[in-house]
Amino acid sequence: MAVNHYENFPVASVLLPARYRPAVRALYAFARGADDIADEGQAGNAERIAGLDLYAAQLDKIQRDESPDQAQFRVLQEVITQYHLPLQPLCQLLSAFKQDVVQKRYETYAELLDYCDRSANPVGQLILHLYEQATPDNLRASDAICSALQLINFWQDVAVDWEKRRIYIPQEDMQRFGVTEQHIQNAQCDANWRTLMQFELQRTRTLMLSGSPLACRLPGRIGLELRAVVQGGLRILEKIEFNQANVFQNRPVLSKWDWMVIAWRVLLM
């Protein structure tokens, strides 16, 4: 299980009803493609922003009921029309991807949550709209789950993000616990680092659990899918704790045993 903002689309899940798969694939292709423009390859910042602007121009065409230039976006337009999906979540994704190009540090937790609100929460919002379950209460709970998943991805990928010169841990938290960028650069897992990470992990767990009742409210396969996502995220937190927050040498991944634990917990939810 990959716990990050675009992999939370249940693209190939056996729990996803066949009738929804083309729509989910179209949404995933948009998110995956835009994220790759922002994050992959050797392009410069100006080229990445220009590529994302092209995506935004295609959304503008869809908004105006005009035919997009590329086949990928024409398929997306059909999905948006068929399922009456809002365009705003897709625009928010582009906003977050553009921010990733230019912003490498986050001063406060509130600033980081604002990023999550645009980089992760739109995924859950779109899926709820697709399933016609986008009530205000469901959307709020989904936002909590998706933001928690994004944060979990940050905590497990500290070393990966450092290679891209990014730090998603709030600067105010690093200062509070006496952690500097040298801790990350040197893979220094001392008492200060472990205390900082425990603080972040507990805060993330609380956020995830605040939204988790949604997984029991939603009917059928979507509910099972979401329970697995929630339990997968919580399991990653446990593995980080088990390794004493040493995400430098022990990036947590889910094994077959972990999936057995997740399956059991899904049944207990």
C-alpha positions in Angstrom: 0.0 0.0 0.0 1.4 3.3 -1.0 0.2 6.0 1.4 0.3 9.2 -0.5 -2.1 11.7 -2.1 -2.4 10.3 -5.6 -2.0 6.6 -4.8 -5.1 6.8 -2.6 -7.2 6.5 -5.8 -8.4 2.9 -5.7 -7.3 2.3 -9.3 -7.0 -1.4 -9.4 -8.8 -2.5 -6.2 -11.0 -5.6 -6.4 -13.3 -3.7 -4.1 -14.0 -1.0 -6.8 -17.2 -1.7 -8.7 -16.5 -2.2 -12.4 -18.8 0.6 -13.4 -16.6 3.1 -11.6 -13.3 2.0 -12.8 -13.1 4.1 -16.0 -14.0 7.2 -14.0 -11.4 6.5 -11.4 -8.8 5.8 -14.0 -9.5 9.2 -15.6 -9.2 11.0 -12.3 -6.1 9.2 -11.4 -4.5 9.9 -14.8 -5.1 13.6 -14.2 -3.6 13.6 -10.7 -0.7 11.3 -11.5 0.2 13.2 -14.7 0.1 16.6 -13.0 2.1 15.3 -10.1 4.8 13.9 -12.4 5.1 17.2 -14.1 5.7 18.9 -10.8 8.0 16.2 -9.3 9.7 13.9 -11.9 12.5 14.3 -14.4 15.1 17.1 -14.8 12.9 20.0 -15.9 13.4 23.4 -14.4 10.8 25.2 -12.3 9.6 27.4 -15.2 9.0 24.4 -17.4 7.2 22.6 -14.7 4.9 25.5 -14.0 4.2 25.9 -17.7 3.3 22.2 -17.9 0.8 22.6 -15.0 -0.6 25.7 -16.7 -1.4 23.6 -19.7 -3.4 21.3 -17.4 -5.2 24.3 -16.0 -6.1 25.5 -19.5 -7.7 22.2 -20.3 -9.8 22.5 -17.1 -10.8 25.9 -18.3 -12.1 24.4 -21.5 -14.1 21.8 -19.6 -15.5 24.6 -17.4 -16.6 26.5 -20.6 -18.1 23.3 -22.1 -15.5 23.4 -24.9 -13.7 20.3 -26.2 -10.2 19.9 -24.7 -7.3 19.6 -27.0 -6.0 16.2 -25.7 -7.8 12.9 -25.6 -6.9 12.4 -21.9 -8.9 15.5 -21.0 -11.8 14.7 -23.3 -12.2 11.4 -21.4 -12.0 13.4 -18.1 -14.6 15.8 -19.4 -17.0 12.8 -20.1 -16.5 11.6 -16.6 -17.1 15.0 -15.0 -20.3 15.4 -17.1 -21.6 11.8 -16.5 -21.1 11.9 -12.7 -21.6 15.7 -12.2 -18.2 16.0 -10.5 -17.0 19.4 -9.3 -14.0 20.9 -11.0 -12.7 22.7 -7.9 -10.9 19.6 -6.4 -9.0 19.2 -9.6 -8.0 22.9 -9.6 -6.9 22.5 -6.0 -4.6 19.6 -6.9 -2.9 21.8 -9.6 -2.5 24.6 -7.0 -0.7 22.1 -4.6 1.5 20.7 -7.4 2.5 24.2 -8.4 3.3 25.0 -4.7 5.5 21.9 -4.6 7.6 23.3 -7.4 8.5 26.5 -5.5 8.1 25.9 -1.8 10.4 23.5 0.0 9.8 24.4 3.7 6.7 24.9 5.9 6.9 27.2 8.9 3.8 26.0 10.8 1.5 23.0 11.1 -1.4 25.2 9.9 0.5 26.0 6.7 1.2 22.3 6.2 -2.5 21.4 6.6 -3.4 24.1 4.1 -1.1 22.3 1.6 -2.8 18.9 2.5 -6.2 20.5 1.9 -5.2 21.0 -1.7 -2.8 18.1 -2.3 -4.7 15.2 -0.7 -8.2 16.2 0.4 -9.5 16.6 -3.2 -8.9 12.9 -3.8 -11.4 11.9 -1.2 -13.8 14.6 -2.2 -13.9 13.4 -5.8 -14.5 9.8 -4.8 -17.3 10.8 -2.5 -18.9 12.8 -5.3 -18.5 9.8 -7.6 -20.3 7.5 -5.2 -23.0 10.2 -4.5 -22.0 10.3 -0.8 -20.6 13.9 -0.6 -22.6 15.1 2.4 -21.0 17.9 4.5 -20.3 15.5 7.4 -18.8 12.9 5.0 -16.6 15.5 3.3 -15.3 16.8 6.6 -14.4 13.2 7.7 -12.8 12.4 4.4 -10.7 15.6 4.6 -9.4 14.4 8.0 -8.5 11.0 6.6 -6.8 12.3 3.5 -4.8 14.9 5.3 -3.7 12.2 7.8 -2.6 10.0 4.9 -0.6 12.8 3.4 1.1 13.5 6.7 1.9 9.8 7.1 3.5 9.9 3.7 5.7 12.9 4.8 6.8 11.1 7.9 7.8 7.9 6.2 9.5 9.8 3.3 11.6 12.2 5.2 14.8 10.9 3.6 13.2 10.7 0.1 12.0 14.3 0.3 15.4 15.5 1.6 16.9 14.2 -1.7 14.5 16.7 -3.4 15.6 19.4 -0.9 12.2 19.4 0.7 11.3 19.2 4.4 7.6 18.9 5.3 8.1 18.8 9.0 6.9 22.2 10.3 9.9 24.4 11.1 8.2 25.5 14.4 8.1 21.9 15.5 11.7 21.3 14.6 12.7 24.3 16.7 10.5 23.3 19.6 12.2 19.8 19.9 15.8 21.0 19.1 16.0 19.3 15.7 17.9 20.9 12.8 18.2 20.1 9.1 21.5 18.4 9.9 19.5 15.7 11.7 18.0 14.8 8.3 21.1 15.4 6.3 23.1 13.1 8.6 20.3 10.6 9.3 20.7 11.4 12.9 18.1 9.5 14.9 18.8 10.8 18.4 16.4 11.5 21.4 15.4 14.9 20.0 14.5 13.4 16.7 12.5 10.6 18.2 10.6 13.0 20.5 9.7 15.2 17.5 8.5 12.3 15.4 6.5 10.9 18.3 4.7 14.2 18.5 4.0 14.2 14.8 2.9 10.6 14.7 0.5 11.1 17.6 -1.0 14.2 16.1 -1.5 12.4 12.8 -3.1 9.4 14.5 -5.6 11.6 16.3 -6.5 13.3 12.9 -6.9 9.9 11.2 -9.1 8.6 14.0 -11.3 11.7 13.9 -12.3 10.9 10.4 -12.4 7.1 10.6 -16.1 6.7 11.5 -16.7 7.6 7.8 -15.4 4.2 6.9 -18.1 2.6 8.9 -20.9 4.9 7.6 -20.2 4.4 3.9 -22.0 1.3 2.5 -20.7 -1.7 0.6 -17.4 -1.8 -1.2 -16.5 1.9 -0.7 -16.7 1.4 3.0 -14.5 -1.7 2.9 -12.0 0.2 0.7 -11.8 3.1 3.1 -11.4 0.9 6.1 -8.4 -0.7 4.5 -7.0 2.7 3.7 -7.5 3.9 7.3 -6.0 0.8 8.8 -3.1 0.8 6.3 -2.2 4.3 7.4 -2.4 3.5 11.0 -0.2 0.5 10.5 2.5 2.7 8.9 2.4 4.9 12.0 2.9 1.8 14.2 5.9 0.6 12.1 7.6 4.0 12.4 7.1 3.8 16.1 8.4 0.3 16.3 11.6 1.4 14.5 12.0 4.2 17.0 11.4 6.8 14.2 14.4 5.7 12.2 12.9 6.4 8.8 16.3 7.0 7.4 17.4 3.3 7.5 14.0 1.8 7.9 11.4 3.4 5.6 8.2 1.6 6.6 6.5 -0.6 4.0 3.6 -3.0 4.4 4.5 -6.7 4.3 2.1 -9.7 3.8 1.9 -10.0 7.6 0.9 -6.3 7.9 -1.8 -6.9 5.3 -3.1 -9.8 7.4 -3.2 -7.5 10.4 -5.0 -4.8 8.4 -7.6 -7.3 7.1 -8.3 -8.5 10.7 -8.7 -4.9 11.9 -11.0 -4.0 8.9 -13.3 -6.8 10.0 -13.3 -5.5 13.6 -14.1 -1.9 12.6 
